[in-house]
């Protein structure tokens, strides 16, 4: 609404902004119009976050560690004072086994699937609780296969199991200030270089007899 008012004001000084209530914050007076017009919607904010987390895996690994995670959190807190949603969905996925490439595979998977979400959740929670921000939530993207002990993707699955346990512990740790949940999707996107017939092989194994899509995940948010 503030953007609409600002557009009308190009040709005059009416209408006047009396007040606004946004995410537990109250703005009184026409002097807040310019600032309110610059605020982004939740959809725009979510789009920016998803765009960041879809960057190449190696960039995410280097960016979301310790002090770097703090810088990202500081940026979000400054740009969005009432930041109340954190989605940890960055992920890498490829085949690995226990006996090969221990240092490389374990470190990459652990950094992406546990260390980064842990740091970001830590800084996010401290900000939410200190500012008493309402309706805050953290969502961690898991995998339906965390209930299995399949070793075809050993380090991927192991690190996702770590994230699942972290999600449950965090939910208790930050309650009642923040709601914490995990989403464990099944087959959504095909593997890189997957055979064209792969989906046909997968569908019979799915109870709904169809492949999921990204909209199904968004609906759970």
C-alpha positions, 0 to 999 in steps of 0.5 A: 500500500505504501508504494501505491500511495507514493505513486499517487503522490507524484501529482500532489500531496494526497492521500496522506499516510495516517499509520501502518502496522507491519509485522508487530511494528507500528508506524504513525505519520506521513513521514514514514511513507518513503521508508515503508515504500522501500520495504520488500514483501515476504515473497520478495525477501524469500526470493532473495534468500532462495537466490543466495542459497542456490549459489554454487556449493563451494561459494556457500561453503566459504560464505557460511562459516563463523564470522562470514555467517555473522556478517550475513546475519548482520546484513539481514538484521539491518536490512530487515529489522523484523527478520523472522524466517530462516530457511536452511536449504543449501545442499549438495548431492552425489554418490560417495562411500565410506572408504573413498575420499573421507576428508574431502567428502565428509568436510564438504557435506558436513559444512553444507548440511550441518555447520552452515545451518548451525551458525546461521540458526545461532545468529538468527536465534540470538537476534530474534530472542533479543529483539522479541520478534514475533512468529519467528521460525527456522525451517531445515531442508532434510531428506526422506531417506534419513530414516534409511541406512542406505550407504550409496550416498554415505556422506550426504545421508550421514550429514542429513541425519546430523541435520535432522537431529540438530533440528529436533534439539534446536526446536527444544532449545529455542522454544517458545521463541522460535518454531523449528521444523524440518521438511524431508522431501522425496524425489523432486528434481532429477540427478545431474546427468540422470537417464531419461528413463530414471523417472519411470523407474522411480514412480512405481516406488512412490505411493502417490505414483507421481513425481513431486515438484518445488511447489509442493515444498513451498506449500508446506511453508 
